[in-house]
């Protein structure tokens, strides 16, 4: 842990030093721009009365000013990137100190009907998503949420290799994340994709050649005008003729210009992220496969998008009145740009969604790689295809302070069902969430919070938190029954690891005991694997009747009139309950 603190602190100091030098250069270029302005004023004063020299001074000053502005803009971008990098490293130090509750928590991704996300604190305040999420893009945030909730057991070794590789690419990850953080765009990629898919071409194929021919004729008219072969009126009529041709498509051009002004910045910013991906030779199969989506026939997608951005930028110049008149009146530039834009959409439009998805993928996987880097003591689960479904040594919940958490060992084989009893606050629910999260992290390809881990990839399904629904006019009990029905239906279609916490809480104790017993019997006969936590000791009798059922417990002891927990997972049945003691201890009852 100390090594991580030292690393991030060193990164901050390095970036601060570079930032200081950048700020000095920015000040220098500001002074140079002022000097150029003063040079222009003084130069014009010296040559006042000589028109040609005045024009020469102005042209030279403008050229120097443009170069300095360009350099200044580049330095501003580097300055902002360094500030973003410093913030990123400060965030990592805060998270290492268990201060992460101010980060985006993914609350918008909560789904009470999902297989497990509500029960294991996957989203929301203090959630696992909030702990590991470092995405900067809206699309990346959604991609990360999708990865954590897709309940997939495919390609786990490839996912592990990808996360291992990204974990080591610290500088690359941070620069990618900082650049993504700076990509503040107003138009979402979903809106852009919808616009591309719904755009109807309006420029005729003839416009591939007409603007070029018209431009040649315009140059000819200009030449004749300067040679005094044609009067001013001919030049004016020619410009009006060009504007009339453009005006024939004016309404559609105006709409296209309006649409483009909204998406141009997004393409420009996302293109910077594509360059990061294209210029990196990944070694893991999973990352190579995703990178291949942005390499079309060996050509970099960033170059293709760069061409599109230039076309969009050229058409966006129509907002400039002088450009609008002369560029269209003499060269039909708007029609030329519109034709080329529509050709680009026709040739590449169907690929844009995949390009954006690839950027979102690397934004999401950068968070997973960051998680791997921040937890060097975690282990990548060993994949097994034997009888062992889950075998954990020294397993703990990643969101608990490692200085305070108590690790557990567990081995559960295929078609086994554990019944876990224990006193209130003894650690049953935390244990269930620890096991559940270990499975999800393993399926995602992440290292898990354990000394050793082995498991046969399996999907997860849970029922730990149920609530009534005033909106749907449902009682608590009916909501719970619906959840249990959902589980029964799902295990008939696929293999799941089932985690249940105190089922049938919404009915009386006798009915609960009978119903719970029958439900567990159904799960066992379906050859399912899982864990159920309960206060109902009568369920433990199933272990005497069914060999695939085993009893485990968490204990509590009263020592010197104080309640003590060891939070150790033990074989057997809990004998010590603490509800009455706590009621008296808190002076709720006598």
QUIDA-V874950 format. One line per field, one symbol per residue. ss: DSSP state (2 for helix, 1 for strand, 0 for the rest). psi: psi as a letter, one per 20 degrees, with the letter a starting at -180 (. if undefined). burial: I if it has 16 or more other C-alpha atoms within 10 Angstrom, else O. A space follows every 10 residues. Layout:
BEGIN
ss: ???
psi: ???
burial: ???
END
This chain:
BEGIN
ss: 0222222222 2222222222 2222222222 2222222222 2222220000 2222222222 2222222222 2222222222 2222222222 2222220000 0000002220 0000000000 0000000222 2200000222 2222222220 0000022222 2222222202 2222222222 2200000022 2222222200 0000002222 2222222222 2222220000 0222222222 2222222002 2222222222 2222222222 2222222200 0000222222 2222110011 2222222222 2222222220 2222222222 2022222222 2222222222 2222222222 2222222222 2222000010 0110000111 1111100000 0000000111 1110001111 1100000222 2222222222 2222000100 0111100011 1110000010 0001022222 2222222222 2000011111 1000000022 2222222222 2222200011 1110002222 2222200011 1111011110 0111100001 1000000022 2222200000
psi: ghhgggghgg gghghhghhg hghghggghg hhhhhgghgg ghghghjpin gghggggggg ggghggghgg gggghhghgh ghghhggghh ghgghhjknj iirpikhijp oiirhihhhj lhqapjrhgh hipjqhqghh ghgghggiii lqjqkghhgg hghgghhhmg ggghhghggh himnqhpqhh gggggghipp qipqhhjhhg hgghgghghg ggghghjkhq rhhggghggh ghhgghhhjg ghgggggggh hhighggggh hhhhggghjp nqhqhghggh hhijnokipp hhhghggghg gghghiiiio ggggghhhhh ilhghggggh ghhgghhihi igghghhggh ghgghhgghg gghimiirqp qppqkbiogp opplprpiiq ohhhqpqqqp pprpkqppop rrrpjijggh gghggghggg hghhjqqqnr hqppqopqqq pqnhoqqroh gjlprgghhh ghghhggghg ihhrpqpppq omrlijrrgg hgggggghgg hgggijkrpa pppqinihhh hhhihphipq prrprqqopl kqppqikpoq pappioqjgg ghgghjkhr.
burial: OOOIIOOIIO IIOOIIOOIO OIOOIIOOIO OIIOOIIOOI OOIIOOOOOO OOOIOOIIOO IOOIIOOIIO OIOOIIOIIO IIIIIIOIII IIIOIIOOOI OOIIIIOOIO OOOOIIIIII IIIIIIIIII IIIIIIIOII IIIIIOIIIO IIIOOIIOII IIIIIIIOIO OIIIIIIIII IIIOIOOOIO OIIOOIOOOO OOIOOOIIOO IOOIIOOIOO IIOOIOOOOO OOOOIOOIII OIIOOIOOOO OOIIOIIOOI IOIIIIIIII IIIIIIIIOO OIOIOIIOOI IOOIOOOOOI IIOOIOOIIO IIIIIIIIOO OOOIIIIIII IIIIIIIIII IIIIIOOOIO OIOOIIIIII IIIIIIIIII IIIIIOOIII IOIOOOOIII IIIOIIIIOO OOOOOIIIIO OIIIIIIIII IIIIOIIIII IIIIIIIIII IIIIIIIIII IIIIIIIIII IIIIIIOOOO OOOOOIIIII IOIIOOIOOO IOOOIIIIII IIIIOIOOOO OIIOOIIOII OOIIOOOIII IIIIIIIOII OIOOOOOIII IIIIIIIOOO OOOOOOIIII OOIIOOIIOO OOOOOOOOOO
END
